[in-house]
Amino acid sequence: MSLSGLYAITPDWGDTARLIKVTEAILKGGCRLLQYRNKAASACHRDEQAVALRGLTRRHGARLIVNDDVDLALASEADGVHLGGDDGDLAAARARLGPERLLGASCYQDLALAKAAVAAGADYVAFGSFYASPTKPLARRADPALIGAAKARFGRPVCAIGGIDLDNAAPLVAAGADLLAVISAVYNSADPEGAVRAFCQLFEGRKP
């Protein structure tokens, strides 16, 4: 399964039933890469939600990535982990995950961070924030030129993140983004399944 298309990231919802219901609509829409991220939940609650999402993604043939927590990724039998700049050593995470699971890395606006991440074994690199983001309103902006530069230099899939919605996503896909990481534009949509289908259409016909 290639790393391409919509990369849905869960919001900090405490209501697991609601989270599962909306996530199922997102997966039905065609999303095949989901990141579990909940900064507000207790460890026990995170365990519960991650396991529930693991079952859901398996039923829909999608991959589950856990944000920031290698232990939880392994315990929930997730497909990988995504680490930010302050979330632990990438090489150590790579060693614990083994060769089969995915490792993603936040590189913000910095090609040097991406170079180090690839050297440590990252399967994809993420840049952002490209637009104003309600999740991280103070995040610095990334230049879309980073996308093409990173792809040419490192030969890894590039993920764009930060304030992406259906009105501003197309230029990032045109710039070469392999993945569009999105929270609000799908989870807060009145029609999550339809929103995902619209995002997926942005990638149709593009050369790999």
PASEBA-1860 file (N, C-alpha, C; in nm, 3 decimals):
! residues 208
1> MSLSGLYA> 0.085/-0.120/0.000/0.000/0.000/0.000/0.089/0.125/0.000 ~ 0.070/0.211/-0.098/0.153/0.330/-0.108/0.110/0.435/-0.007 ~ 0.203/0.523/0.025/0.173/0.634/0.115/0.132/0.752/0.029 ~ 0.003/0.761/0.005/-0.048/0.867/-0.081/-0.195/0.892/-0.049 ~ -0.233/1.020/-0.054/-0.374/1.054/-0.035/-0.401/1.125/0.096 ~ -0.523/1.114/0.142/-0.562/1.181/0.266/-0.508/1.106/0.387 ~ -0.455/1.182/0.481/-0.401/1.128/0.607/-0.484/1.192/0.719 ~ -0.589/1.122/0.763/-0.679/1.178/0.864/-0.617/1.164/1.003
9> ITPDWGDT> -0.627/1.270/1.082/-0.576/1.271/1.219/-0.693/1.296/1.313 ~ -0.702/1.215/1.416/-0.816/1.227/1.508/-0.805/1.351/1.595 ~ -0.919/1.409/1.631/-0.922/1.522/1.724/-0.920/1.471/1.869 ~ -0.910/1.563/1.964/-0.907/1.527/2.107/-1.048/1.504/2.160 ~ -1.115/1.404/2.107/-1.250/1.375/2.151/-1.249/1.270/2.261 ~ -1.317/1.298/2.371/-1.328/1.201/2.478/-1.434/1.096/2.452 ~ -1.532/1.130/2.370/-1.644/1.040/2.340/-1.599/0.937/2.237 ~ -1.566/0.817/2.285/-1.514/0.713/2.196/-1.616/0.671/2.092
17> ARLIKVTE> -1.744/0.661/2.131/-1.847/0.620/2.035/-1.856/0.720/1.920 ~ -1.852/0.848/1.952/-1.854/0.952/1.847/-1.730/0.941/1.759 ~ -1.615/0.921/1.821/-1.490/0.910/1.746/-1.497/0.795/1.647 ~ -1.547/0.681/1.692/-1.555/0.563/1.606/-1.655/0.587/1.492 ~ -1.769/0.647/1.524/-1.872/0.670/1.422/-1.821/0.760/1.309 ~ -1.757/0.871/1.346/-1.708/0.963/1.243/-1.589/0.903/1.169 ~ -1.502/0.834/1.242/-1.387/0.771/1.176/-1.433/0.666/1.076 ~ -1.538/0.592/1.108/-1.587/0.492/1.012/-1.635/0.559/0.883
25> AILKGGCR> -1.702/0.673/0.896/-1.744/0.747/0.776/-1.623/0.793/0.695 ~ -1.519/0.835/0.764/-1.396/0.880/0.698/-1.329/0.766/0.623 ~ -1.326/0.649/0.685/-1.268/0.533/0.619/-1.355/0.486/0.502 ~ -1.485/0.494/0.517/-1.575/0.460/0.406/-1.555/0.553/0.287 ~ -1.515/0.676/0.315/-1.490/0.773/0.208/-1.365/0.746/0.128 ~ -1.278/0.658/0.179/-1.158/0.621/0.104/-1.027/0.653/0.172 ~ -1.030/0.707/0.292/-0.906/0.733/0.365/-0.842/0.600/0.402 ~ -0.713/0.585/0.375/-0.644/0.461/0.405/-0.527/0.479/0.500
33> LLQYRNKA> -0.514/0.598/0.556/-0.410/0.623/0.656/-0.470/0.712/0.765 ~ -0.471/0.659/0.887/-0.532/0.729/1.000/-0.430/0.741/1.112 ~ -0.421/0.861/1.169/-0.334/0.881/1.285/-0.419/0.904/1.409 ~ -0.393/0.824/1.512/-0.460/0.845/1.640/-0.379/0.945/1.722 ~ -0.443/1.058/1.751/-0.379/1.164/1.828/-0.483/1.217/1.927 ~ -0.453/1.205/2.055/-0.541/1.262/2.158/-0.455/1.308/2.274 ~ -0.433/1.438/2.280/-0.346/1.496/2.383/-0.419/1.516/2.515 ~ -0.551/1.501/2.515/-0.629/1.532/2.635/-0.666/1.408/2.716
41> ASACHRDE> -0.659/1.291/2.657/-0.707/1.170/2.722/-0.607/1.112/2.820 ~ -0.658/1.037/2.916/-0.573/0.963/3.010/-0.510/0.845/2.936 ~ -0.409/0.785/2.998/-0.342/0.671/2.935/-0.440/0.557/2.912 ~ -0.527/0.532/3.009/-0.625/0.424/2.996/-0.723/0.451/2.881 ~ -0.766/0.576/2.872/-0.860/0.615/2.766/-0.792/0.604/2.630 ~ -0.668/0.643/2.623/-0.593/0.633/2.497/-0.580/0.486/2.454 ~ -0.553/0.399/2.550/-0.546/0.256/2.520/-0.677/0.207/2.458 ~ -0.787/0.246/2.523/-0.920/0.204/2.476/-0.946/0.253/2.334
49> QAVALRGL> -0.919/0.380/2.310/-0.948/0.437/2.178/-0.857/0.379/2.070 ~ -0.730/0.361/2.102/-0.637/0.307/2.003/-0.675/0.167/1.961 ~ -0.714/0.084/2.057/-0.754/-0.054/2.025/-0.881/-0.054/1.941 ~ -0.976/0.033/1.975/-1.100/0.042/1.897/-1.071/0.086/1.753 ~ -0.983/0.183/1.738/-0.948/0.230/1.604/-0.869/0.125/1.526 ~ -0.788/0.046/1.596/-0.713/-0.059/1.529/-0.810/-0.161/1.466 ~ -0.913/-0.199/1.541/-1.012/-0.290/1.485/-1.085/-0.230/1.366 ~ -1.118/-0.101/1.376/-1.190/-0.033/1.270/-1.105/-0.023/1.143
57> TRRHGARL> -0.981/0.016/1.157/-0.894/0.030/1.040/-0.872/-0.105/0.973 ~ -0.860/-0.209/1.051/-0.842/-0.342/0.992/-0.962/-0.381/0.907 ~ -1.081/-0.351/0.956/-1.202/-0.386/0.880/-1.210/-0.311/0.748 ~ -1.149/-0.195/0.743/-1.157/-0.113/0.621/-1.027/-0.117/0.539 ~ -0.934/-0.201/0.575/-0.810/-0.212/0.499/-0.724/-0.088/0.505 ~ -0.729/-0.018/0.618/-0.651/0.105/0.635/-0.540/0.085/0.737 ~ -0.444/0.175/0.736/-0.334/0.171/0.831/-0.360/0.266/0.947 ~ -0.316/0.226/1.065/-0.327/0.310/1.184/-0.189/0.348/1.233
65> IVNDDVDL> -0.168/0.478/1.247/-0.044/0.534/1.301/-0.078/0.599/1.436 ~ 0.007/0.578/1.535/-0.014/0.639/1.666/0.081/0.758/1.681 ~ 0.027/0.868/1.728/0.105/0.990/1.747/0.185/0.983/1.877 ~ 0.315/1.002/1.866/0.404/1.030/1.980/0.430/0.916/2.077 ~ 0.375/0.798/2.058/0.379/0.697/2.163/0.411/0.559/2.106 ~ 0.538/0.522/2.109/0.580/0.392/2.056/0.518/0.278/2.136 ~ 0.514/0.294/2.269/0.456/0.190/2.354/0.311/0.161/2.315 ~ 0.234/0.266/2.296/0.093/0.249/2.260/0.079/0.189/2.120
73> ALASEADG> 0.165/0.231/2.030/0.161/0.175/1.894/0.184/0.024/1.897 ~ 0.280/-0.019/1.975/0.309/-0.162/1.983/0.198/-0.237/2.056 ~ 0.150/-0.180/2.165/0.047/-0.247/2.245/-0.084/-0.262/2.169 ~ -0.116/-0.164/2.085/-0.241/-0.168/2.009/-0.225/-0.237/1.874 ~ -0.104/-0.283/1.845/-0.073/-0.347/1.716/-0.100/-0.254/1.599 ~ -0.069/-0.126/1.621/-0.082/-0.028/1.514/0.022/-0.052/1.406 ~ 0.006/0.017/1.295/0.097/0.000/1.181/0.219/0.090/1.188 ~ 0.225/0.176/1.289/0.341/0.262/1.299/0.320/0.374/1.397
81> VHLGGDDG> 0.415/0.466/1.399/0.412/0.578/1.493/0.461/0.703/1.422 ~ 0.411/0.818/1.467/0.458/0.948/1.417/0.516/1.026/1.534 ~ 0.637/1.076/1.517/0.704/1.149/1.625/0.731/1.293/1.585 ~ 0.704/1.384/1.679/0.741/1.523/1.663/0.883/1.547/1.712 ~ 0.925/1.671/1.708/1.062/1.703/1.743/1.099/1.676/1.887 ~ 1.002/1.676/1.977/1.030/1.655/2.119/0.975/1.522/2.170 ~ 0.951/1.429/2.081/0.880/1.306/2.118/0.966/1.181/2.121 ~ 1.096/1.199/2.130/1.182/1.083/2.141/1.273/1.065/2.020
89> DLAAARAR> 1.368/0.975/2.036/1.471/0.952/1.936/1.416/0.866/1.822 ~ 1.431/0.915/1.701/1.377/0.843/1.585/1.447/0.710/1.562 ~ 1.578/0.708/1.577/1.651/0.583/1.554/1.610/0.478/1.656 ~ 1.590/0.518/1.782/1.546/0.424/1.885/1.405/0.373/1.854 ~ 1.319/0.463/1.807/1.184/0.422/1.768/1.189/0.324/1.652 ~ 1.274/0.352/1.554/1.289/0.262/1.439/1.329/0.122/1.485 ~ 1.423/0.116/1.579/1.471/-0.012/1.628/1.359/-0.089/1.699 ~ 1.277/-0.019/1.776/1.168/-0.085/1.848/1.055/-0.127/1.755
97> LGPERLLG> 1.027/-0.047/1.655/0.918/-0.077/1.563/0.950/-0.191/1.469 ~ 1.079/-0.209/1.440/1.117/-0.309/1.342/1.097/-0.257/1.200 ~ 1.131/-0.337/1.101/1.126/-0.290/0.963/0.988/-0.285/0.901 ~ 0.891/-0.354/0.960/0.759/-0.365/0.896/0.668/-0.248/0.927 ~ 0.684/-0.186/1.044/0.595/-0.076/1.082/0.648/0.056/1.029 ~ 0.557/0.150/1.014/0.591/0.282/0.959/0.640/0.377/1.066 ~ 0.732/0.464/1.028/0.781/0.570/1.116/0.773/0.702/1.040 ~ 0.696/0.796/1.096/0.686/0.929/1.038/0.748/1.032/1.130
105> ASCYQDLA> 0.791/1.144/1.072/0.860/1.246/1.151/0.813/1.385/1.112 ~ 0.785/1.467/1.213/0.754/1.608/1.190/0.883/1.684/1.167 ~ 0.890/1.757/1.056/1.011/1.832/1.021/0.984/1.981/1.011 ~ 0.861/2.023/1.039/0.823/2.164/1.052/0.856/2.242/0.925 ~ 0.959/2.328/0.930/0.997/2.405/0.811/1.144/2.381/0.775 ~ 1.197/2.263/0.813/1.342/2.244/0.816/1.386/2.120/0.737 ~ 1.455/2.142/0.626/1.508/2.031/0.548/1.617/1.955/0.622 ~ 1.690/2.023/0.712/1.793/1.956/0.790/1.731/1.852/0.883
113> LAKAAVAA> 1.615/1.885/0.940/1.545/1.788/1.024/1.499/1.669/0.940 ~ 1.455/1.696/0.818/1.412/1.588/0.731/1.530/1.497/0.694 ~ 1.643/1.556/0.669/1.763/1.476/0.637/1.798/1.384/0.753 ~ 1.794/1.438/0.876/1.825/1.357/0.994/1.720/1.248/1.015 ~ 1.593/1.282/0.988/1.485/1.185/1.006/1.500/1.068/0.909 ~ 1.531/1.097/0.785/1.549/0.992/0.685/1.669/0.904/0.723 ~ 1.776/0.967/0.770/1.894/0.890/0.812/1.861/0.798/0.929 ~ 1.766/0.840/1.013/1.728/0.760/1.130/1.626/0.652/1.095
121> GADYVAFG> 1.577/0.654/0.972/1.486/0.548/0.928/1.342/0.588/0.908 ~ 1.314/0.717/0.898/1.176/0.761/0.876/1.126/0.717/0.739 ~ 1.001/0.672/0.735/0.939/0.630/0.609/0.876/0.747/0.535 ~ 0.837/0.851/0.608/0.786/0.972/0.545/0.821/1.090/0.633 ~ 0.824/1.209/0.573/0.855/1.332/0.647/0.739/1.429/0.629 ~ 0.708/1.501/0.737/0.594/1.594/0.736/0.643/1.736/0.757 ~ 0.588/1.828/0.677/0.620/1.970/0.689/0.493/2.049/0.717 ~ 0.506/2.159/0.786/0.393/2.247/0.815/0.432/2.346/0.924
129> SFYASPTK> 0.346/2.436/0.957/0.209/2.446/0.912/0.202/2.530/0.783 ~ 0.128/2.479/0.684/0.117/2.552/0.560/0.013/2.664/0.565 ~ -0.088/2.645/0.649/-0.191/2.746/0.666/-0.221/2.761/0.816 ~ -0.300/2.862/0.849/-0.339/2.882/0.988/-0.415/2.758/1.038 ~ -0.372/2.707/1.153/-0.428/2.583/1.204/-0.493/2.604/1.340 ~ -0.618/2.558/1.358/-0.681/2.569/1.490/-0.614/2.479/1.594 ~ -0.548/2.372/1.548/-0.480/2.282/1.642/-0.353/2.344/1.698 ~ -0.277/2.411/1.610/-0.153/2.477/1.653/-0.152/2.619/1.595
137> PLARRADP> -0.228/2.711/1.656/-0.245/2.845/1.598/-0.117/2.928/1.592 ~ -0.019/2.896/1.674/0.104/2.976/1.676/0.216/2.915/1.591 ~ 0.187/2.806/1.522/0.290/2.740/1.443/0.339/2.829/1.329 ~ 0.469/2.825/1.304/0.526/2.899/1.193/0.480/2.839/1.061 ~ 0.478/2.923/0.958/0.434/2.879/0.826/0.549/2.810/0.751 ~ 0.514/2.709/0.675/0.609/2.640/0.588/0.585/2.684/0.444 ~ 0.692/2.689/0.367/0.686/2.727/0.226/0.656/2.601/0.143 ~ 0.557/2.606/0.053/0.528/2.489/-0.031/0.649/2.440/-0.111
145> ALIGAAKA> 0.747/2.526/-0.134/0.867/2.483/-0.207/0.943/2.373/-0.133 ~ 0.920/2.363/0.000/0.983/2.257/0.078/0.943/2.119/0.028 ~ 0.821/2.107/-0.021/0.769/1.977/-0.061/0.852/1.918/-0.175 ~ 0.867/1.995/-0.282/0.944/1.948/-0.395/1.091/1.929/-0.362 ~ 1.146/2.019/-0.280/1.287/2.007/-0.242/1.311/1.879/-0.163 ~ 1.221/1.848/-0.071/1.237/1.727/0.010/1.222/1.601/-0.074 ~ 1.127/1.600/-0.166/1.108/1.482/-0.250/1.230/1.457/-0.338 ~ 1.285/1.565/-0.393/1.401/1.551/-0.480/1.524/1.506/-0.402
153> RFGRPVCA> 1.537/1.554/-0.280/1.658/1.528/-0.202/1.657/1.395/-0.129 ~ 1.540/1.354/-0.079/1.537/1.241/0.013/1.466/1.117/-0.041 ~ 1.386/1.132/-0.146/1.320/1.016/-0.202/1.221/0.949/-0.109 ~ 1.160/1.026/-0.021/1.059/0.975/0.071/0.926/1.047/0.047 ~ 0.815/0.982/0.076/0.687/1.052/0.068/0.686/1.174/0.160 ~ 0.622/1.279/0.113/0.615/1.405/0.189/0.471/1.432/0.228 ~ 0.454/1.461/0.355/0.322/1.492/0.410/0.313/1.642/0.438 ~ 0.202/1.703/0.397/0.176/1.844/0.428/0.070/1.849/0.539
161> IGGIDLDN> 0.089/1.942/0.634/-0.003/1.951/0.747/-0.021/2.098/0.786 ~ -0.134/2.126/0.848/-0.155/2.259/0.905/-0.261/2.340/0.834 ~ -0.383/2.339/0.888/-0.490/2.423/0.836/-0.539/2.387/0.698 ~ -0.519/2.264/0.655/-0.555/2.224/0.519/-0.705/2.192/0.512 ~ -0.770/2.248/0.410/-0.910/2.217/0.384/-0.930/2.205/0.233 ~ -1.052/2.181/0.193/-1.078/2.159/0.050/-1.056/2.284/-0.034 ~ -1.057/2.400/0.028/-1.038/2.525/-0.047/-0.891/2.557/-0.072 ~ -0.801/2.500/0.010/-0.659/2.537/-0.006/-0.567/2.418/-0.030
169> AAPLVAAG> -0.623/2.298/-0.044/-0.540/2.178/-0.056/-0.475/2.162/-0.192 ~ -0.543/2.202/-0.298/-0.495/2.174/-0.434/-0.353/2.223/-0.462 ~ -0.314/2.344/-0.418/-0.176/2.388/-0.445/-0.070/2.299/-0.380 ~ -0.102/2.238/-0.267/-0.006/2.150/-0.201/0.009/2.019/-0.277 ~ -0.102/1.968/-0.330/-0.094/1.849/-0.414/-0.016/1.880/-0.541 ~ -0.041/1.997/-0.599/0.031/2.039/-0.719/0.180/2.055/-0.692 ~ 0.215/2.094/-0.569/0.355/2.111/-0.532/0.425/1.977/-0.508 ~ 0.346/1.868/-0.503/0.404/1.736/-0.491/0.374/1.662/-0.363
177> ADLLAVIS> 0.291/1.717/-0.275/0.260/1.649/-0.149/0.199/1.512/-0.176 ~ 0.255/1.411/-0.111/0.202/1.276/-0.125/0.086/1.252/-0.029 ~ 0.091/1.318/0.085/-0.011/1.303/0.189/-0.059/1.439/0.235 ~ -0.188/1.451/0.258/-0.245/1.571/0.318/-0.300/1.533/0.455 ~ -0.237/1.583/0.560/-0.280/1.553/0.696/-0.388/1.653/0.737 ~ -0.504/1.600/0.776/-0.621/1.684/0.799/-0.694/1.638/0.925 ~ -0.737/1.735/1.006/-0.819/1.704/1.123/-0.958/1.765/1.104 ~ -0.968/1.896/1.121/-1.097/1.965/1.125/-1.177/1.950/0.997
185> AVYNSADP> -1.110/1.953/0.882/-1.181/1.953/0.754/-1.257/1.824/0.729 ~ -1.223/1.717/0.802/-1.301/1.594/0.790/-1.380/1.563/0.918 ~ -1.315/1.575/1.032/-1.384/1.539/1.157/-1.494/1.638/1.195 ~ -1.480/1.763/1.156/-1.584/1.862/1.186/-1.677/1.889/1.069 ~ -1.663/1.810/0.964/-1.747/1.828/0.845/-1.888/1.776/0.872 ~ -1.986/1.840/0.810/-2.123/1.789/0.817/-2.138/1.657/0.740 ~ -2.045/1.632/0.647/-2.046/1.510/0.568/-1.903/1.457/0.559 ~ -1.853/1.390/0.664/-1.714/1.345/0.663/-1.680/1.253/0.546
193> EGAVRAFC> -1.771/1.161/0.515/-1.744/1.069/0.404/-1.730/1.144/0.273 ~ -1.820/1.239/0.249/-1.813/1.319/0.126/-1.688/1.405/0.120 ~ -1.649/1.462/0.234/-1.528/1.544/0.239/-1.405/1.461/0.203 ~ -1.399/1.340/0.255/-1.285/1.252/0.224/-1.282/1.220/0.075 ~ -1.396/1.189/0.017/-1.400/1.159/-0.127/-1.350/1.278/-0.208 ~ -1.385/1.398/-0.166/-1.339/1.518/-0.237/-1.188/1.534/-0.225 ~ -1.133/1.507/-0.107/-0.987/1.513/-0.091/-0.919/1.408/-0.180 ~ -0.974/1.287/-0.181/-0.914/1.180/-0.260/-0.913/1.214/-0.409
201> QLFEGRKP> -1.014/1.285/-0.454/-1.022/1.323/-0.595/-0.906/1.415/-0.636 ~ -0.851/1.487/-0.540/-0.738/1.576/-0.571/-0.617/1.498/-0.619 ~ -0.607/1.370/-0.578/-0.491/1.289/-0.613/-0.514/1.205/-0.738 ~ -0.638/1.198/-0.786/-0.668/1.111/-0.900/-0.598/1.162/-1.026 ~ -0.538/1.068/-1.095/-0.472/1.102/-1.222/-0.333/1.160/-1.206 ~ -0.288/1.180/-1.082/-0.153/1.234/-1.063/-0.051/1.123/-1.075 ~ 0.059/1.153/-1.140/0.165/1.053/-1.153/0.227/1.029/-1.017 ~ 0.260/0.902/-0.985/0.319/0.870/-0.855/0.458/0.930/-0.842
END
